[in-house]
């Protein structure tokens, strides 16, 4: 009998939480799938999304000798990561540190904030699809002034921040905590 250890499990895309739930059904298997919840501007307005912090990966703690077969063949699991035929153990302290970063929750809400100099795209109105750069925050984070090139000229344009798409990723906000 070997010991309980954490391993990284590769899953099908967008199925991390389903695979984690399937793994939790096995006796002696603990699954941890950290996810983030965030709002993103879309052409139809702000929409809430929940995604895995590590897309297509989760962590499982189990006894390799007793549970590897069940884990490898669980629903939505592709494989348990290995190098050179050896399954790689993840130290407990790394999982503990990750749980601290997630504030002890499986799903952590993150907020992507706009700031001066960010490149943005208008998502609504007659200038939808135009890109510009944030020049100034007008009212906290509610309204911004952007510099927009239009017909060969630079113009200043005020708009609700909710009507802007940004290239920033929610995971970036988590890293800057």
Rosetta silent file (secondary structure, phi, psi, omega in degrees, C-alpha in Angstrom):
SEQUENCE: XXXXXXXXXXXXXXXXXXXXXXXXXXXXXXXXXXXXXXXXXXXXXXXXXXXXXXXXXXXXXXXXXXXXXXXXXXXXXXXXXXXXXXXXXXXXXXXXXXXXXXXXXXXXXXXXXXXXXXXXXXXXXXXXXXXXXXXXXXXXXXXXXXXXXXXXXXXXXXXXXXXXXXXXXXXXXXXXX
SCORE:     score description
SCORE:     0.000 S_00000001
   1 L     0.000  128.658  176.822    0.000    0.000    0.000 S_00000001
   2 L   -91.244 -168.077 -175.559    1.388    3.399   -0.945 S_00000001
   3 L  -107.908  164.192  175.071    0.479    6.745    0.613 S_00000001
   4 E   -71.838  134.428  178.740   -2.062    9.424   -0.177 S_00000001
   5 E  -150.384  158.300  177.244   -0.639   12.072   -2.477 S_00000001
   6 E   -87.397  140.370  176.998   -1.850   14.842   -4.779 S_00000001
   7 E  -134.570  156.178  177.242   -1.652   14.334   -8.537 S_00000001
   8 E   -94.270  129.510 -177.152   -2.560   16.520  -11.501 S_00000001
   9 E  -113.787  126.868  178.083   -5.415   15.160  -13.613 S_00000001
  10 E   -89.217  129.683 -176.479   -5.938   16.191  -17.248 S_00000001
  11 E  -120.025  172.052  172.858   -9.621   16.477  -18.199 S_00000001
  12 L   -68.413  151.185 -179.548  -11.728   17.142  -21.255 S_00000001
  13 L   -58.908  139.433  178.089  -12.165   20.881  -21.992 S_00000001
  14 L    62.551   16.558 -178.706  -14.825   22.680  -19.930 S_00000001
  15 L  -121.310   15.507 -176.347  -15.441   19.476  -17.926 S_00000001
  16 H   -57.601  -47.692 -177.595  -13.080   19.998  -14.993 S_00000001
  17 H   -68.538  -30.975  177.852  -15.837   20.386  -12.395 S_00000001
  18 H   -70.357  -42.685  177.624  -17.741   17.379  -13.779 S_00000001
  19 H   -63.571  -40.538  178.768  -14.613   15.222  -13.601 S_00000001
  20 H   -61.416  -42.536  178.508  -13.979   16.443  -10.042 S_00000001
  21 H   -63.621  -39.646  178.315  -17.517   15.461   -9.031 S_00000001
  22 H   -64.824  -41.116 -179.889  -17.032   12.025  -10.601 S_00000001
  23 H   -66.235  -34.116 -179.662  -13.737   11.530   -8.744 S_00000001
  24 H   -66.055  -16.658  179.408  -15.344   12.484   -5.423 S_00000001
  25 L   -73.428  -20.594 -178.669  -17.667    9.483   -5.818 S_00000001
  26 L   -85.243  134.488  177.650  -14.742    7.104   -5.296 S_00000001
  27 L   -66.301  133.097  178.011  -13.876    6.170   -1.746 S_00000001
  28 L    86.657    7.293  179.288  -10.410    7.427   -0.817 S_00000001
  29 L  -118.891  126.188  175.047  -10.255   10.076   -3.563 S_00000001
  30 E  -111.104  131.704  179.790  -10.304   13.813   -2.839 S_00000001
  31 E  -117.557  141.034  177.836  -10.661   16.183   -5.802 S_00000001
  32 E  -132.605  118.301 -178.051   -9.855   19.879   -5.901 S_00000001
  33 L  -127.910   87.581 -179.793  -10.883   21.976   -8.879 S_00000001
  34 L   -68.483  133.861 -179.995  -10.322   25.700   -8.205 S_00000001
  35 E  -131.057  159.319  178.011  -12.545   27.915  -10.387 S_00000001
  36 E  -120.299  145.583  177.690  -13.029   31.631  -10.891 S_00000001
  37 E  -116.123  129.109 -176.701  -16.251   33.585  -11.355 S_00000001
  38 E  -151.759  160.480  176.341  -16.061   36.832  -13.289 S_00000001
  39 E  -102.311  140.912  177.337  -18.062   39.286  -15.361 S_00000001
  40 E  -136.562  139.567  175.183  -17.153   40.020  -18.935 S_00000001
  41 E   -73.717  133.617  176.297  -18.632   42.514  -21.358 S_00000001
  42 E  -129.176  169.205  177.084  -20.125   40.842  -24.396 S_00000001
  43 L   -56.079  -21.363  178.108  -22.073   42.244  -27.337 S_00000001
  44 L  -100.978   14.307  177.816  -25.249   41.460  -25.349 S_00000001
  45 E   109.214 -171.099  179.899  -24.009   43.191  -22.174 S_00000001
  46 E   -74.674  134.803 -178.933  -22.207   42.016  -19.031 S_00000001
  47 E  -133.162  140.477  176.999  -22.401   38.273  -18.475 S_00000001
  48 E   -84.264  138.304  177.497  -21.167   36.141  -15.560 S_00000001
  49 E  -128.742  150.229  171.069  -18.796   33.275  -16.364 S_00000001
  50 E  -127.757  125.131 -179.709  -17.304   30.486  -14.255 S_00000001
  51 E  -135.150  156.924  175.290  -14.130   28.830  -15.529 S_00000001
  52 E   -67.227  140.370  177.176  -11.482   26.528  -14.141 S_00000001
  53 L   -62.321  -36.443  176.636   -8.454   28.372  -12.823 S_00000001
  54 L  -118.997   92.276 -176.467   -6.334   25.841  -14.725 S_00000001
  55 L   -53.481  131.746 -179.339   -8.302   24.962  -17.878 S_00000001
  56 L    68.490   17.991  177.573   -8.472   21.178  -18.486 S_00000001
  57 E  -137.650  149.481  171.735   -6.715   20.357  -15.192 S_00000001
  58 E  -146.857  176.392 -179.010   -7.679   19.552  -11.611 S_00000001
  59 E  -119.722  140.487  178.625   -5.962   18.008   -8.619 S_00000001
  60 E  -134.130  138.339  178.776   -6.798   14.694   -6.981 S_00000001
  61 E  -111.508  120.991 -177.686   -5.470   13.186   -3.777 S_00000001
  62 E  -161.131  168.683  174.984   -5.500    9.419   -3.652 S_00000001
  63 E   -84.019  117.287 -174.945   -3.513    6.264   -2.997 S_00000001
  64 H   -57.032  -46.698 -177.466   -1.802    5.493   -6.299 S_00000001
  65 H   -63.979  -39.428 -175.015   -1.824    1.708   -5.854 S_00000001
  66 H   -85.085  -33.555 -168.151   -5.478    1.512   -4.854 S_00000001
  67 H  -118.424   -2.692 -173.926   -7.143    4.197   -6.983 S_00000001
  68 H   -59.253  -41.198 -178.844   -5.131    4.922  -10.142 S_00000001
  69 H   -62.578  -45.599  179.901   -7.291    2.696  -12.333 S_00000001
  70 H   -64.383  -42.679 -178.931  -10.544    4.281  -11.117 S_00000001
  71 H   -64.224  -47.266 -177.818   -9.157    7.810  -11.468 S_00000001
  72 H   -61.874  -28.776 -176.285   -7.808    7.234  -14.989 S_00000001
  73 L  -105.944   13.590  178.876  -11.144    5.845  -16.167 S_00000001
  74 L   -71.494  158.133  179.948  -13.432    8.338  -14.436 S_00000001
  75 L   -56.357  130.228  176.991  -15.913   10.369  -16.466 S_00000001
  76 L    69.561    7.373  175.688  -14.238   13.236  -18.427 S_00000001
  77 E   -89.661  131.946  176.109  -10.722   12.306  -17.279 S_00000001
  78 E   -91.213  -49.323  179.656   -8.141   12.035  -20.057 S_00000001
  79 E  -168.452  166.593  169.984   -5.156   10.977  -17.963 S_00000001
  80 E   -98.193  129.647 -175.424   -3.178   11.467  -14.776 S_00000001
  81 L   -62.249  137.136  178.233   -0.034   13.438  -15.595 S_00000001
  82 E  -147.435  156.318  176.621    3.175   11.462  -15.699 S_00000001
  83 E  -130.596  123.907  179.649    6.708   11.931  -16.978 S_00000001
  84 L    60.405   32.208  179.205    8.750    8.988  -18.171 S_00000001
  85 L    80.617    5.215  179.619    6.156    6.556  -16.863 S_00000001
  86 E  -113.255  125.909  176.839    6.264    8.018  -13.339 S_00000001
  87 E   -72.267  133.314 -174.810    3.254    9.762  -11.845 S_00000001
  88 L   -92.525  121.364  177.665    4.312   13.112  -10.417 S_00000001
  89 L   -81.118  140.748  175.694    3.288   13.846   -6.834 S_00000001
  90 E  -103.626  124.004 -179.151    2.349   17.427   -5.971 S_00000001
  91 L   -58.598  141.231 -179.849    3.489   18.454   -2.484 S_00000001
  92 H   -53.549  -36.624 -176.903    0.655   19.137   -0.026 S_00000001
  93 H   -62.412  -31.025  178.589    2.043   22.632    0.647 S_00000001
  94 H   -68.792  -40.209  177.819    1.389   23.649   -2.975 S_00000001
  95 H   -68.623  -40.415  177.713   -2.281   22.676   -2.728 S_00000001
  96 H   -61.873  -42.159  178.413   -2.545   24.433    0.649 S_00000001
  97 H   -64.437  -41.236  177.431   -1.010   27.582   -0.845 S_00000001
  98 H   -62.810  -41.428  177.917   -3.422   27.436   -3.771 S_00000001
  99 H   -64.191  -36.762  175.564   -6.364   27.095   -1.373 S_00000001
 100 H   -64.150  -44.037  178.382   -5.138   30.170    0.521 S_00000001
 101 H   -60.358  -30.852  179.754   -4.942   32.105   -2.780 S_00000001
 102 L   -88.852   10.269 -179.084   -8.530   31.035   -3.442 S_00000001
 103 L    57.337   31.444  177.744   -9.571   32.308    0.020 S_00000001
 104 L    74.844    9.763 -177.873  -10.523   28.755    1.022 S_00000001
 105 L  -109.923  156.564  174.034  -13.256   28.554   -1.624 S_00000001
 106 L   -80.039  -31.227  178.321  -13.647   26.311   -4.662 S_00000001
 107 E  -123.327  122.349  179.928  -15.018   29.248   -6.672 S_00000001
 108 E  -116.280  132.799  178.329  -13.532   32.693   -6.181 S_00000001
 109 E   -81.725  131.851  176.884  -14.999   35.845   -7.677 S_00000001
 110 L  -125.622  151.823 -178.505  -12.486   38.075   -9.425 S_00000001
 111 L  -123.565  124.715  174.965  -12.938   41.489  -10.914 S_00000001
 112 L   -89.217  124.607 -177.767  -11.042   42.755  -13.912 S_00000001
 113 L  -106.034  144.468  175.921  -10.576   46.471  -13.554 S_00000001
 114 L   -87.519  149.094  175.865   -9.981   48.981  -16.292 S_00000001
 115 L  -145.228  164.296  179.978   -7.220   51.533  -15.988 S_00000001
 116 L   -56.599  132.278  179.533   -5.758   54.396  -17.982 S_00000001
 117 L    99.386  -12.078  178.924   -3.829   53.081  -20.980 S_00000001
 118 L   -69.543  140.048  174.822   -5.870   49.879  -21.451 S_00000001
 119 E   -84.584  130.280 -176.809   -6.845   49.009  -25.016 S_00000001
 120 E  -133.956  162.677  176.553  -10.621   48.531  -25.295 S_00000001
 121 E  -126.402  137.538  177.778  -13.280   47.812  -27.901 S_00000001
 122 E   -73.805  131.636 -176.513  -16.772   49.330  -27.969 S_00000001
 123 L  -105.656   -5.990 -178.249  -19.396   46.595  -27.635 S_00000001
 124 L  -141.498  163.623  173.475  -22.575   48.614  -28.226 S_00000001
 125 L    84.493 -177.000 -175.783  -23.941   51.473  -30.278 S_00000001
 126 L   -67.564  -16.502 -179.789  -23.160   52.840  -33.727 S_00000001
 127 L  -104.549   20.019  179.249  -19.392   52.675  -33.102 S_00000001
 128 L   -54.163  134.742  179.005  -19.495   49.031  -32.065 S_00000001
 129 L    95.803  -17.566  177.338  -16.252   47.260  -32.972 S_00000001
 130 L   -71.931  147.214  178.091  -14.081   50.390  -32.856 S_00000001
 131 E  -113.458  152.135  179.328  -11.028   50.199  -30.613 S_00000001
 132 E  -155.411 -175.870 -179.855   -9.486   52.874  -28.479 S_00000001
 133 E  -123.737  135.339  179.407   -7.337   53.512  -25.431 S_00000001
 134 E   -67.304  123.675 -179.352   -8.625   54.610  -22.031 S_00000001
 135 E   -96.437  -35.142 -175.142   -7.488   58.193  -21.483 S_00000001
 136 E  -160.938  144.220  173.690   -9.164   58.931  -18.157 S_00000001
 137 E   -88.713  121.107 -174.885  -11.452   57.418  -15.526 S_00000001
 138 E   -86.493  -54.722 -173.413  -14.417   59.797  -15.217 S_00000001
 139 E  -130.567   81.239 -176.321  -16.624   58.410  -12.453 S_00000001
 140 L    62.005 -118.233  176.386  -14.785   55.719  -10.512 S_00000001
 141 L  -113.941    7.453 -176.282  -15.045   52.716  -12.788 S_00000001
 142 L   -79.349  -43.616 -179.230  -18.512   53.533  -14.174 S_00000001
 143 E  -126.820  145.855  179.015  -17.565   55.954  -16.965 S_00000001
 144 E  -135.730  158.912  173.127  -14.352   56.402  -18.889 S_00000001
 145 E  -108.843  128.152  179.700  -12.975   58.698  -21.546 S_00000001
 146 E  -118.625  152.040  175.630  -11.324   56.921  -24.441 S_00000001
 147 E   -96.730  122.741 -172.503   -9.160   58.119  -27.272 S_00000001
 148 E  -128.578  134.520  175.158  -10.574   56.793  -30.515 S_00000001
 149 E   -89.843  124.184 -177.300   -9.312   57.096  -34.070 S_00000001
 150 E  -140.511  121.193 -179.677  -12.206   57.939  -36.360 S_00000001
 151 L    53.961   42.448  177.075  -11.929   58.980  -40.024 S_00000001
 152 L    78.415    4.196  179.009   -8.208   59.667  -39.650 S_00000001
 153 E  -122.878  149.483  173.881   -8.645   61.881  -36.585 S_00000001
 154 E   -88.812  128.349  177.710   -8.245   61.196  -32.884 S_00000001
 155 E  -126.578  152.137  174.253  -11.375   62.007  -30.891 S_00000001
 156 E   -93.667  140.507 -173.698  -12.194   61.805  -27.189 S_00000001
 157 E  -141.900  127.578  176.359  -15.270   59.810  -26.388 S_00000001
 158 E   -97.617  138.994 -176.674  -17.029   59.252  -23.015 S_00000001
 159 E  -154.333  156.192  173.165  -18.753   55.943  -22.463 S_00000001
 160 E   -68.068  134.069  179.992  -20.011   53.619  -19.749 S_00000001
 161 H   -60.200  -28.404 -179.983  -17.287   51.157  -18.824 S_00000001
 162 H   -65.249  -16.295 -178.357  -19.884   48.362  -19.026 S_00000001
 163 H   -96.767   14.530 -178.267  -20.042   48.907  -22.807 S_00000001
 164 E  -113.962  140.990  171.337  -16.351   48.136  -23.322 S_00000001
 165 E  -100.560  142.427 -179.920  -14.621   44.875  -24.105 S_00000001
 166 E  -126.889  157.185  178.188  -11.089   44.440  -22.822 S_00000001
 167 L   -85.919   -6.252 -179.011   -8.268   42.056  -23.605 S_00000001
 168 L   -63.730  144.350  178.290   -7.528   41.601  -19.895 S_00000001
 169 L  -103.403  141.183  179.834   -7.969   38.105  -18.557 S_00000001
 170 H   -58.106  -31.986  179.498   -9.660   37.421  -15.197 S_00000001
 171 H   -63.257  -27.447  177.929   -6.719   35.213  -14.151 S_00000001
 172 H   -63.377  -40.504 -179.928   -4.510   38.330  -14.339 S_00000001
 173 H   -65.049  -35.436  179.820   -6.582   39.965  -11.574 S_00000001
 174 H   -66.923  -37.982 -178.162   -6.160   36.888   -9.384 S_00000001
 175 H   -69.905  -22.701 -176.737   -2.372   36.993   -9.738 S_00000001
 176 L   -93.902   11.730 -177.966   -2.216   40.630   -8.587 S_00000001
 177 L   -60.120    0.000    0.000   -3.919   40.069   -5.271 S_00000001
